[in-house]
């Protein structure tokens, strides 16, 4: 008996007639309907990606040496220009002292050369006077003139040695200052955070060996990869909403700042960078995110629930309830934006009510009975 009732119910659902029914009597299908509305619709695309630091700096010493002290550690804040590490400076301090001594010697040599030049000039002037009186010969004059020129050359050499010693001292002082390693960056906020520490106190490091990674967390950057289908619809300035599993239910907002001009050959995707405010530093580099980007917006769009769309062959359309509320008319439509369970009808411009449930029981001109009304609050 249960099997028979099931078969009868199935046949009724398929719009079949029961045996004994008048075959000329038209079957009335029960349907659910929705009112054609005017809504503001957004075409959105949700893409996944990850967070990256807005900017990062690898701190490395310009000279080698043993790390005497690290002034910061993982997750510590760092200000622009702050000293973050100190190398053993004894060797460099000794270089400074040696350079100072060499400069002092060069200065003494210069003073001696200048004194010798002054004596040579006075001797030269004396010989010139004696020559004018006929007392000194030309050969004596030539000798003192040659001596004067030699002393002038010695002064020039001594001056060059002083310049070289001065430069060496300045270089030694600079290398000495390099034992105090600072964190410097030119743009962005004045305070950042230590993301990684690569060495420990007491280690001996070489020049340019990474010590610390310092990152900017506000603003933070989100990176997504897009295919060719979405690439042409993106442009800098488009706003986006972000969600992450780290903070369920929270929505963060940002915008596109850069779009790569090339696609990666391996993935055929392009890199898109977005920036979002992170004043409390809750968002961290490496977090997985979903970015919902608004690609298009239409105010007062003629819209119906997506459930109203159905196909007859390859043509998409809706069943429109006529004014009597008892018959339907099949209307092919051109759709536009689809958003959160609603779809824009570009053409034709419809009004009234459309069928949202029961389309498979009806056709163009079918008689219907409205048994339910679509609840828009049930859409996302």
C-alpha positions in Angstrom: 0.0 0.0 0.0 2.8 2.4 0.9 4.5 1.6 -2.4 1.3 2.4 -4.4 0.9 5.8 -2.6 4.5 6.6 -3.3 4.1 5.9 -7.0 0.9 8.0 -7.1 2.6 10.9 -5.3 5.6 10.8 -7.7 3.3 10.9 -10.7 1.4 13.8 -9.3 4.6 15.6 -8.6 5.7 15.0 -12.3 2.4 16.5 -13.4 0.9 13.2 -14.6 -2.8 12.4 -14.4 -4.2 9.6 -12.2 -6.1 6.8 -14.0 -9.7 7.8 -14.3 -8.9 11.5 -14.5 -10.4 13.5 -17.3 -7.5 13.8 -19.8 -8.9 17.1 -21.1 -8.8 18.7 -17.7 -5.8 21.1 -17.2 -3.6 20.3 -14.2 -3.0 23.3 -11.9 0.6 23.4 -10.5 1.3 24.9 -7.1 4.3 27.4 -7.2 6.3 29.7 -5.1 6.6 33.3 -6.3 8.7 36.4 -5.6 8.2 40.0 -6.4 10.5 41.6 -9.0 12.5 44.2 -7.0 14.8 47.1 -7.5 18.0 46.5 -5.6 21.5 47.8 -5.3 23.7 45.0 -6.5 27.5 44.5 -6.4 29.4 42.1 -8.5 32.0 40.6 -6.2 34.8 38.2 -6.5 36.3 36.3 -3.6 40.0 35.3 -3.9 42.3 33.7 -1.4 45.8 34.8 -0.5 48.1 35.6 2.4 49.3 38.5 4.4 52.8 39.9 4.0 54.6 42.7 5.8 54.0 46.1 4.4 57.7 46.6 4.3 60.7 44.7 5.7 64.3 45.5 6.5 67.1 43.0 7.0 69.6 44.4 9.5 73.2 43.4 8.8 76.5 44.8 10.0 78.8 46.5 7.5 81.9 45.0 9.3 82.6 41.6 10.7 83.2 40.8 14.4 81.9 39.1 17.5 78.4 40.1 18.6 78.8 41.6 22.1 75.2 42.4 22.7 71.8 42.3 21.0 69.6 45.2 22.1 66.3 43.7 20.8 64.7 40.3 20.5 61.9 38.7 18.6 58.6 40.7 18.6 60.3 43.8 20.2 59.4 47.2 18.8 62.2 49.1 17.0 62.4 52.8 16.2 64.0 54.2 13.1 67.7 54.7 13.7 67.8 52.6 16.9 70.9 50.6 17.8 69.9 47.0 17.7 73.3 45.2 18.0 76.8 45.9 19.2 80.0 44.2 17.9 83.2 43.9 19.8 84.9 47.2 18.9 88.4 46.7 20.5 90.1 46.0 17.2 88.4 48.9 15.5 89.2 51.2 18.3 92.9 50.2 17.9 92.7 51.0 14.2 91.4 54.5 15.1 94.4 55.0 17.4 96.8 53.8 14.8 95.3 56.1 12.2 95.5 59.0 14.6 99.2 58.3 15.2 99.9 58.1 11.4 98.1 61.4 10.9 100.2 63.0 13.6 103.4 61.7 11.9 102.2 63.0 8.6 101.4 66.4 10.1 104.9 66.5 11.7 106.5 65.7 8.3 104.5 68.4 6.7 105.6 71.0 9.3 109.2 69.9 8.7 108.9 70.2 5.0 107.4 73.6 5.2 110.2 74.8 7.5 112.7 73.5 5.0 111.0 75.2 2.2 111.0 78.5 4.1 114.7 78.2 4.7 115.3 77.4 1.1 113.3 80.4 0.0 115.3 82.8 2.2 118.6 81.3 0.8 117.3 81.7 -2.6 116.5 85.4 -2.0 120.0 85.9 -0.5 121.7 84.5 -3.6 119.5 86.6 -5.9 120.7 89.7 -4.0 124.3 88.7 -4.2 124.0 87.9 -7.8 122.6 91.4 -8.5 125.7 92.8 -6.8 128.0 90.6 -8.9 129.1 88.5 -5.9 127.2 85.2 -6.6 127.7 83.3 -9.8 125.0 81.8 -12.0 125.9 78.3 -10.9 125.3 79.2 -7.2 121.9 80.6 -8.2 121.0 77.4 -10.1 121.8 75.3 -7.1 119.7 77.2 -4.6 116.8 77.4 -7.2 116.9 73.7 -7.6 116.9 73.2 -3.8 113.9 75.5 -3.5 111.9 73.5 -6.1 112.8 70.3 -4.3 111.6 71.6 -1.0 108.3 72.7 -2.6 107.8 69.2 -4.0 108.5 67.8 -0.6 105.8 70.0 0.9 103.3 68.8 -1.7 104.2 65.2 -0.9 103.8 65.8 2.8 100.4 67.5 2.3 99.3 64.5 0.2 100.4 62.2 3.1 98.4 64.3 5.5 95.3 64.0 3.3 95.8 60.2 3.0 96.3 59.9 6.8 93.2 62.0 7.4 91.1 59.8 5.1 92.5 56.7 6.7 91.5 58.1 10.1 88.0 58.9 8.9 87.6 55.4 7.5 88.8 53.9 10.8 86.3 56.0 12.7 83.5 54.9 10.3 84.4 51.3 10.8 84.4 51.8 14.5 80.9 53.4 14.3 79.8 50.4 12.3 80.3 48.2 15.3 77.1 49.9 16.6 74.5 48.3 14.2 71.4 50.4 13.7 68.0 49.7 12.1 67.4 52.3 9.4 64.6 52.7 6.8 63.5 55.7 4.7 59.8 55.4 4.3 56.8 54.3 6.3 56.1 54.5 10.1 58.8 55.4 12.6 58.4 52.2 14.6 58.4 48.6 13.4 58.8 45.1 14.9 61.4 42.4 15.0 60.0 39.5 13.0 63.1 37.2 13.1 66.4 36.9 14.8 69.1 35.0 12.9 72.0 35.1 15.4 72.8 34.9 19.1 75.1 37.0 21.3 78.7 35.8 21.2 78.6 34.6 17.6 81.2 35.9 15.1 79.5 37.3 12.0 80.9 38.5 8.7 80.0 41.8 7.0 76.5 41.9 5.5 75.4 38.7 7.4 71.7 39.1 8.4 71.2 39.7 12.1 67.5 40.6 12.3 64.4 40.9 10.1 62.4 44.0 11.0 58.9 44.4 9.5 56.2 47.0 9.2 52.8 45.8 10.3 50.7 48.9 9.9 49.6 49.0 7.2 49.9 45.4 6.3 49.8 44.0 2.8 47.6 41.2 1.4 48.8 39.3 -1.7 46.5 37.4 -4.0 47.0 35.8 -7.3 44.4 36.2 -10.1 43.8 34.5 -13.4 43.3 36.1 -16.8 39.5 36.0 -16.3 39.6 38.4 -13.3 42.8 40.3 -14.2 41.0 42.8 -16.6 38.4 43.7 -14.1 40.9 44.8 -11.4 42.4 48.2 -11.0 44.2 50.1 -8.3 41.9 51.7 -5.8 39.2 49.0 -5.8 38.0 48.3 -2.3 38.0 44.9 -0.7 36.8 43.1 2.4 39.0 40.6 4.1 38.3 37.7 6.4 40.7 35.3 8.1 40.2 32.2 10.2 42.3 33.8 12.9 39.4 36.2 13.7 36.1 34.5 12.8 33.2 36.8 12.0 35.4 39.9 11.7 35.7 41.9 8.5 38.7 44.0 7.6 38.8 46.5 4.8 41.5 47.6 2.4 42.1 48.4 -1.3 44.2 47.4 -4.2 47.5 49.3 -4.5 49.5 47.4 -7.1 48.8 44.9 -9.9 51.7 43.0 -11.6 52.0 43.8 -15.3 53.0 40.2 -16.1 51.7 36.7 -15.4 53.8 33.9 -13.9 54.6 31.3 -16.6 54.2 28.4 -14.2 50.8 29.3 -12.8 49.5 31.8 -15.4 48.5 34.0 -12.6 49.4 37.6 -11.8 50.3 39.1 -8.4 47.9 41.7 -6.9 48.9 43.6 -3.7 46.3 45.2 -1.4 46.9 47.2 1.7 44.8 47.3 4.9 45.1 49.2 8.1 46.4 47.2 11.1 46.7 49.8 13.9 46.6 47.2 16.7 49.0 44.8 14.9 46.5 41.9 15.2 47.0 40.8 11.6 50.3 39.0 11.1 52.3 38.2 8.0 51.7 34.7 6.8 48.0 34.5 7.8 45.7 33.1 5.2 43.0 35.5 4.1 40.0 35.7 1.7 39.6 39.0 -0.1 36.2 39.9 -1.5 36.6 42.6 -4.2 33.7 44.7 -5.5 34.2 44.7 -9.3 31.0 46.5 -10.3 28.0 48.2 -8.7 24.5 49.0 -9.9 22.0 51.2 -8.1 18.3 50.4 -8.5 18.9 47.3 -10.6 15.8 45.2 -11.7 16.5 42.0 -9.8 14.9 38.6 -9.0 16.1 35.8 -6.9 18.5 33.4 -8.7 16.0 30.7 -8.0 13.7 32.3 -10.5 16.1 31.6 -13.4 15.4 28.5 -15.5 16.4 27.3 -18.9 14.3 26.2 -21.8 16.8 24.7 -24.2 19.8 27.0 -24.2 17.8 30.1 -23.4 17.7 31.5 -19.8 14.5 33.1 -18.6 11.8 33.4 -16.0 8.2 32.5 -15.6 6.2 35.8 -15.1 2.9 35.6 -13.3 0.2 37.5 -15.2 -2.2 40.1 -13.7 -4.8 37.4 -12.9 -2.3 35.6 -10.8 -3.4 32.3 -12.4 -1.2 31.9 -15.5 2.5 32.2 -16.3 4.3 33.5 -19.3 7.8 32.4 -20.3 10.1 35.4 -20.7 13.7 35.1 -22.0 16.0 37.5 -20.1 19.5 38.9 -20.3 21.2 38.8 -16.9 23.8 41.0 -15.4 25.3 41.1 -11.9 24.7 38.2 -9.6 25.1 38.9 -5.9 24.1 37.1 -2.8 21.3 35.1 -4.3 19.9 37.9 -6.5 20.5 38.5 -10.2 20.1 41.6 -12.3 17.7 41.5 -15.3 19.2 43.8 -17.9 16.5 43.1 -20.5 13.6 43.2 -20.7 12.5 45.5 -17.8 10.0 43.4 -15.9 7.7 44.1 -13.0 5.3 41.9 -11.1 6.0 38.4 -9.7 8.1 35.5 -11.0 8.1 31.8 -10.2 10.9 30.7 -7.9 9.9 27.1 -7.2 8.0 24.7 -9.3 9.2 25.7 -12.8 9.7 22.1 -13.8 5.9 21.6 -13.5 4.9 24.4 -15.8 5.4 25.8 -19.3 4.5 28.9 -21.2 0.8 29.6 -20.6 0.4 27.1 -17.8 -2.2 27.6 -15.1 -0.8 27.9 -11.6 -1.8 28.3 -8.0 0.4 30.4 -5.7 1.1 28.4 -2.6 4.1 30.2 -1.2 5.9 33.5 -1.3 9.7 33.7 -1.6 11.3 35.0 1.6 14.2 37.4 0.7 15.5 37.2 4.3 16.6 33.6 3.5 19.1 34.7 0.9 22.7 35.3 2.0 
